[in-house]
Amino acid sequence: MQCATLGPSNLVFWDSANNLKCKESFKRLCLYCFNREFNVTLVKLAGVSKVYKSLKGADYHAVKDFSLDIESGDFFCLLGTSGCGKTTVLNMIAGFEQATSGEIRISGNTIQGPGVDRGVVFQGDDSLCGWLTALGNIEFGLRMKGMARKERSEKARHYLSLVGLSGQENKYPSELSGGMKQRIQIARVLANEPQMLLMDEPFAALDAHTRAEMQTELINIWRATGKTVFFITHDIDEAIVLSTKIGVMHAGPGSKLKGLVEIDLLAEERDRTHDRFVDVYRHVHSLIRDEVAISLKRQSETMGSV
């Protein structure tokens, strides 16, 4: 069997009364491929709409009749133009905002607010506490839970190592680079052991070289933890490099999904110069190209009416 994430696998399975069994080591290494066999839905959005009430003029429909299933172990990238409602969708999954209509569930339970089963990595680094060290920032949520000092220190050091920052535990945010700060954010979220990571263009402010490094680092972390990731981006390259699935949105307002693209590229095929990468890029670009034109036209019309 060939694994889209890791290459040739040592998966062992047989059919006995319709039971599929596999080696635990492989299941941990490639949770995505394991879950693909069973189609385990973690998050479900059904007919979701979000309307922002306005004191002046018409109400703003950010998304309308938006539906999506995110499977456990997926690295799902939501791709769209500026103003199409990507962040609105993330905020509703996070529980920061309530849907105007429709239903959002995680593990079968209706999302009614923020929860420990979802961890958010923000776009900027200003969510870090400047008066705490790197280790202190990672420990913060664990301390709020009442975890004993020794246990939370060990756990925080584990995730500090996982994001490649061993030896940096006593540095403060002001002493860290942009990429390091984002790694601390990721480690802090992982330390609380959520089912799902929600990431709103977390690398947008980084330079190209650091951004590429962070993309590689995030893939390694995803493979090591098996967490479900919901990642927002407007960058086609980034979406293809990272994801197992890409959702392309219509231009806003009143946006919803235009199409879903499953990314089954092997690790070596995720190189931007590889023929298969280029083929996928062309397909995704063909989906979003018209939406970019629509978005630019609407922005121009809005500017002209001011």
DOPA-970182 format. One record per residue: residue in one letter; x, y, z of N, C-alpha, C, O in turn. Coordinates in pm, whole numbers, plus 50000, padded with zeros to 5 digits. Layout:
<kolvos>
AXYZXYZXYZXYZ/...
</kolvos>
This chain:
<kolvos>
M500854988050000500005000050000500885012450000501925012550066/Q500505022849928501265035349920500585046050005499375048349992/C501365052650092500845063150177501155076650114502305079550082/A500125085050096500325098050032501195107150116501795116550063/T501285104450246502055113050334503485108250351504425116150346/L503655095250371504965089950408505595081150302506775077750314/G504855077250199505405068150099505005053850129503965051650191/P505795043850087505445029750107505215026850254505995031150340/S504175019550284503805017250423504025002650463504194993850380/N503995000650596504024987050649502644983250702502524975150794/L501614989050642500244986550685499884971850663500074966350554/V499354965550766498904951750757497414951450788496994956150893/F496624945850697495194945550725494584932750665495094927050569/W493514928650724492784917250671491314918950705490954926550795/D490474911950631489034913250649488514901050723488544889850672/S488044903350844487434892650923486194898450988486294906451081/A485044894650939483764900350983483784915550965483334923151050/N484344919650848484384933750809485204942450905484924954350921/N486234936550969487104944351056488414947250984489034938250928/L488824959850985490094963750926491064966651039490784974851127/K492214959751038493184961751145494504966451086494844963050973/C495244974251164496534978951116497514979651230497124979551347/K498784980451196499824981751297499694995251366499505005451300/E499794995351499499645007651574500695017851534500415029851529/S501905013251505502975022651470502605030351345502845042451337/F502015023551247501645030551124500455039651147500385050651092/K499515034951229498335043051258498745056451320498175066851287/R499755056151410500205068551471500925077351371500765089551371/L501735071051284502535078751189501675085051081501965096251037/C500645078151038499865083250926498375082450955497635074950893/L497965090451052496565090551093495655094450979494515089850970/Y496165103150889495345107450775494925095650691493745094050659/C495905087150653495575075750566494665065950638493785059950577/F494875064150769494025055250847492585060150846491655052550822/N492415073050873491065078450881490375079250746489145079250739/R491155079850639490545079950506489755067050483488735067050414/E490245055950541489545043250524488155043750587487225037350539/F488015051350695486785051150773485945063750758484795064150803/N486505074350694485775086850674485185092150805483985094650814/V486045093750906485605098451036485465113551034486465120751027/T484235118551038484005133051036484185138651176483525134251270/L485085148451189485295155051318484445167551328483775169751429/V484475175951224483715188551225482755188751107483125185350995/K481525192851134480505193651030479835207251034479285211351137/L479885214250922479135226850907478025224050806478295219450695/A476795226950843475645223950757474785236350740474165241150835/G474745241550615473885252950583474135265250669473195272050710/V475415268050696475765278850789475765292450718476335293950610/S475125302050780475145315950733475535325050849475215322450964/K476225335950815476595345850915476285359650861476795363650756/V475425366850933475035380350895475475389951004475175388051122/Y476195400450963476585410951056475585422451045475395428250938/K474965425551156473965436251158474655449951148475695452251210/S474065458551072474625471851051473665482451098472455481551074/L474205492651166473375503951207473155513551092472265522051096/K473985512250990473885520750872473835512050747474715503550729/G472875513750664472805506250540472345491850560471775488350663/A472605483650458472145469750459473035461050546474205464150565/D472475450150600473255440350676474265433550582474045432550462/Y475355428950641476415422750562476375407550579476505402450691/H476185400350468476175385750470477605380850441478045380850326/A478295376650544479675372050528479725358650455480435357150355/V478975348750504478855335850437477385331950433476605336050518/K477025323850334475625320150316475535305650271476165301750172/D474765297550345474565283250312475895276050295476095268550199/F476805278350389478135272250384478085258450449477665256950563/S478525248150373478535234450424479905228150400480515230050295/L480365220550500481695214350490481825203450594481385205050708/D482445192150556482825181650650484345181150657485015180450554/I484895181450778486335180150799486575167150872486075165150982/E487345158250810487585145150868488735145550969489665153550956/S488655136751068489695135751169491035132451103491115123251022/G492065140051139493385137851082493655145750956494785145750907/D492645152550903492835160750783493725172850812493735178050924/F494465177050712495065190350710494285197850603494595196850484/F493295205250647492365211850555492715226550540492755233950638/C492965230750417493235244850387492015251250323491495246150223/L491565262350379490475270150320491105281850245491765290350304/L490885281950115491535291450026490505300949966489445296649922/G490825313749967489885323149908490455337149904491505340049961/T489755345949834490175359849819489915367449948489215362550037/S490475379349958490215387950074488725391250080488105394349979/G488175390550202486765394150220485775383350185484575386050177/C486245370950164485305360150126484735352850247483885344150231/G485175356350366484585350150486485405338850546484905331350630/K486665337250505487505326450558487645327350710487435317550782/T487995339250757488195340950901486885339650977486865334851090/T485785343850915484475342150978484185327451003483695323751109/V484485318950904484275304550920485125299251035484645291751119/L486405303251038487285298751147486765303251282486755295551378/N486325315751291485835321051419484585313651466484395311851586/M483755309251373482555301651412482935287651458482345282451553/I483905281351392484365268151437485025269351575484845260751661/A485795280151594486455282451722485465285451834485775283751951/G484265289951796483265293551896483355308051937482685312252032/F484175315951867484285330251897483055337951851482685348151909/E482415332951746481215339051692480155328251670480485316751642/Q478905332051684477805322851661477265324351519477185335451466/A476915313251457476295313751325474905320051336474205317951435/T474525327651234473175333351230472155322351205471065322451262/S472515312851120471655301251094472545289551053473725291351024/G471965277551052472725265551022473285259251147472975263451259/E474105249151129474595241251242476075238151225476535234951116/I476825239151336478245235651339478455225851454478115228751569/R479015214251423479245203851524480695199151522481345198951418/I481195195351639482475188551651482265175851732481715176351842/S482685164751677482475151551739481005149451772480675143051872/G480125154651688478685152851706478025162751799476795162851810/N478815171251866478265180751962478215194851901479155199151835/T477095201751923476945215251870477955224751935478115224852057/I478635232551852479595242451903478815254651951478115261151873/Q478945257752079478225268952138479155279752190478705290252236/G480455277152183481435286752231482815280552224482945269152178/P483855287652268485205282052268485285269552355484505268152450/G486205260552323486355248352401487765243052395488535246552305/V488125234452490489485229052497489755219252384490905215352362/D488705215152312488905205952200489405213052076489745206651977/R489455226552079489935234551967490975244552016490755251752114/G492125245051946493165254551980493425263751862493515259051748/V493545276851888493695286651782495115292351781495615296951883/V495735292151663497025298751642496735311351560496285310551446/F497015322851619496635335551557497665340251455498795335351452/Q497255349751372498095354651264499305362251318500415360351268/G499105370651417500205378351473500805371551594500315361251640/D501895377451646502545371651763502175379151891502745376451996/D501205388551882500865396551999500005388952100499635394552204/S499685376352071498945368452169499875362252274499415356952374/L501195363052251502145358352350502235368552463502095380552441/C502475363652583502635372452699504075377052706504985369052730/G504305390052686505655395352680506445393952808507675394252805/W505765392552922506435391653052506765377153089507375374653194/L506365367653004506665353553029507725348552932507805353152818/T508545339252979509535333052891508835323952790507625321852797/A509615318652697509055309152600508405297552673507295293452639/L509095292052772508545280852849507305285152926506325277752934/G507345297252985506215302253061504975304152975503865301653021/N505165308552850504035310052758503405296652726502185295452721/I504235286452705503695273152674502995267252795501995260252781/E503505270052913502935264753037501635271753077500885266553160/F501365283353021500305292053074498965284853087498345284953193/G498505278552977497215271652981497205260253080496195257753146/L498315253253090498415242053184498335247153328497735240753414/R498955258753353498905264653487497475268653521497035266953634/M496745273953421495345277853444494475265653476493465266653545/K494895254053424494165241753453494485236153591493815226853638/G495515241753656495895236853788496875225353786497035218453886/M497545223253673498525212453662499735215353751500175226853759/A500255205153816501405206653904502615211953828502775209153709/R503465219753895504575226653830505495216953756505865219553641/K505875205953820506815196653756506195190553630506875189353528/E504935186653638504265180353524504115190053408504355186453292/R503715202453438503525212053330504855216253268504925219053148/S505925216653350507245219953297507725209053201508255212053094/E507535196553239507945185353154507155185353023507705183152915/K505875187953034505025188052915505385199652824505465197852702/A505615211452881505975223152801507315221052732507475225052616/R508265214852800509575212152739509455202152625510165203052525/H508535192652639508315182852532507845190052405508365187352296/Y506885199052419506365205852300507325216552249507335219752130/L508135222052339509185231252295510175223852206510635229252105/S510495211552244511385203152162510715199352031511375198951927/L509415196552036508695192351916508715203151809508775200051690/V508675215851850508695226751752510115231651724510305241851657/G511105224351773512495227251739513115238851813513995245651760/L512665241451937513195252852012513815248952145513845257052238/S514315236852156515035232952278516215242352297516935245552202/G516415246752422517495256052450517075270652449517835279452487/Q515825273152403515325287052396514285289852505513595300052501/E514165280752602513065281552697513095293952787512055298252836/N514275299752810514365311052902514335324652831514495335052895/K514145324552700514075337052626512655342752629511665335452635/Y512595356052625511315363052622510925365752476511795365952389/P509625367952448509185370352310509995381052237510255379852118/S510385391552309511155402452246512525397852198513175404552118/E512975386252248514285380952211514195370352101515215364652060/L512995367852054512775357251955512425363151819511855374051810/S512775355851714512405359951578510925357251554510265350651635/G510405362551442508995360351409508655345651397507605341251446/G509525337951332509285323651317509285316351450508475307351473/M510195320351539510255314151672508985317051752508465308351821/K508505329351742507275332951814506095324451767505265320151847/Q506025322151636504925313951585505065299551633504065292951661/R506285294651644506495281151697506045280251842505475270151884/I506315290851919505865291052059504345290652065503765283552148/Q503685298351977502215297951972501715283751945500805278952011/I502335277151847501915263551811502145254051928501285245851960/A503315255251993503615246552107502635248952221502215239452287/R502265261552245501325264752352499965258352327499335253152418/V499525258852202498245252652168498335237452183497445231352241/L499405231352131499555216852138499635211852282499155200852312/A500245219652371500395215552510499055213152577498955205252671/N498015219952529496675218152586495925206352525494785203452562/E496585199652429496085187352367494665188552311493785180852349/P494445198052221493125198952156492975188152050493965182152007/Q491755185752009491525176751897491925183251766492275176351669/M491855196451762491955203551636492715216551652492565223551752/L493555219851552494245232651547493565241351442493325237051329/L493275253751480492695263651388493755274451366494225280651461/M494125276751240495235285551209494825295751103494495292150990/D494855308651141494415319351052495635326350992496165335751051/E496065321750875497225327350805498375330250901498845341650908/P498845320150976499825322651081501185326951031501985332451108/F501485324550903502815327850851502805340050758503795342950691/A501685347050754501525357950657502555369150676502965375450579/A502955371650801503865382850828505345378950818506215387450837/L505635366350787507015361650784507625363650645506905363950545/D508945365050641509625365850512509555352450441509255342250504/A509815352350311509605340350228510405328450278509895317250283/H511675330750316512525319750361512005313750492511885301550504/T511695322450589511185317750718509825310850700509535300850765/R509025316350611507705310550584507825296250532507095287350576/A508755294050439508975280550385509445271050495509015259550500/E510325275850583510805267650694509645263850787509545252450831/M508775273650816507655271050905506655261450844506035253550916/Q506475262050713505585252450646506105238250663505345229050693/T507405236450643508025223250661507885218650805507575207050832/E508125227850899508035224651041506615220551079506415211151155/L505625227651024504235224651056503825210951003503105203651070/I504285207550883503995194150829504565183350922503905173450950/N505795185450969506425175651059505645174451189505465163351240/I505175185751242504395185651366503065178451345502645170551429/W502425181151232501145174451201501325159351191500515151651243/R502395155151124502655140751112502945134451248502515123251275/A503665141851333504045136351464502865135451560502815126451643/T501905144751549500805145251645499505139151593498675134651672/G499325138951460498075133851405496885142951427495745138751409/K497135155751466496035165051492495325168951362495925169251255/T494045171951374493295177851263493645192651257493655199451359/V493925197551136494295211651120493345218351021493065213050914/F492845230151060492045238550972492855251350952493055259051046/F493325253450830494315263750802493785273250696493375268950588/I493795286050726493315296250632494495302250558495525305550618/T494345303750427495375310150347494745316150220493665312150179/H495465325750161495065330650028496135326749926496075331049811/D497105318649969498265314849888498085300649834498075291049912/I497955299149704497755285949644498935276749672498735265249710/D500155281749655501355273749681501335267949822501545256049843/E501055276649919501055272450059500005261650082500275251850153/A498845263250025497775253450042498175239749988497885229550050/I498825239549873499225226749812500345220149891500345207949910/V501315228149936502435222850012501965216250142502485205850182/L500965222250207500575217850341499475207450345499525198350428/S498495208450259497195202350288496995188250235497715183450147/T495985181850293495435169550237494195172750153493835165350062/K493545183850188492375188450111492365203750108492755210350205/I491895209249996491745223649982490295226749950489705220849860/G489725236150025488405241249994488545255149934489125263949996/V488015257049815488095270149747486755277249763485705271449736/M486805289849808485585297349834485245306749720486125311749649/H483955309149702483505319749613483925333249670484195334449790/A483965343249586484205356949633483045361349721481895357449698/G483345369449822482315374649909481665387049849482125392049747/P480595391949911479945386550031479005374949998478825371349882/G478425369150103477515357750085478215345750026477665338749942/S479445343450071480275333050010479935319050063479375317450171/K480295309149983480245295150024481295287649943481985293549860/L481425274649968482435266849898482125265849749480995263149709/K483155267949669483025266149525483455252149484482865246149394/G484485247049551484965233749515485925228149619486515235649696/L486065215049620486995207949708488015200649622487665194149523/V489285201649660490355194849588491115186049687491655191049785/E491155173149661491925164149746493365163749696493615161449577/I494315165849787495725166349752496375153049792496575150349910/D496685144849692497255131649720498715130949677499195120349637/L499415142149684500815142749642501725136049745501515137449866/L502725129049696503755123749784504655135249829504595146249774/A505485132549930506325143149986507185149749879507285161949874/E507815141649792508695147249690507915154749582508475163249513/E506635151649567505815158349466505285171849513504685179249436/R505525175149641505095188049694506135198949671505965210349715/D507195195549603508165205449556507495213849447506855208549356/R507645227049458506945236049367507325234449220506605239049132/T508465227949195508895226049056508485212548999508715209848881/H507875203949082507485190549035506285191548941505395199848961/D506255182948840505175183348740503805181548803502855188348764/R503685172448900502375169948962501935182049046500755185249050/F502895188549111502575200749186502015211249091501005217749120/V502675212848978502245222848880500845219548828500025228548809/D500575206748806499235202748758498155206548860497105211748824/V498435203648988497475206949093497295222049104496185227049120/Y498405229249094498345243849100497415249348991496565257849017/R497585244248870496745249048759495275246448786494415254748755/H494985234648843493585231248872493005240548978491895245748962/V493755242549087493265251349194493145265749143492185272649174/H494145270049065494125283649011492905285848921492325296648920/S492535275448846491365276748758490085278648838489135284848791/L490055273248962488885274749047488795288849108487705294349124/I489955294349141489945306949216490115319149126489835330349168/R490585317149002490895328248913489715337648894489855349848908/D488555332148862487365340548839486925347548966486405358748962/E487135340949082486735347049209487605359149241487125368849300/V488875358549204489755370049222489265381849139489235393149187/A488895379149014488385389748926487105395848982486945408048979/I486205387449032484955392349090485235400849213484635411449231/S486155396149297486495403449419487075417249387486715427149450/L487985417649291488605430349253487575440049195487615452049222/K486645434649115485595443049057484705448949165484355460749161/R484345440649264483485445549372484195455849457483595465749501/Q485495453649481486265463549557486325476849483486205487549542/S486515475949350486575488049268485255495549272485235507849282/E484135488249265482815494349268482545501049403481945511749411/T483025494249511482855499849644483645512849661483155522649717/M484885512549611485735524549619485125536049538485215547649578/G484525532849424483945542949339482705549349397482365560749365/S482025541749483480775546949542481005555349667480085561849717/V482265555149716482575562749837482735577549807482995585549898/
</kolvos>
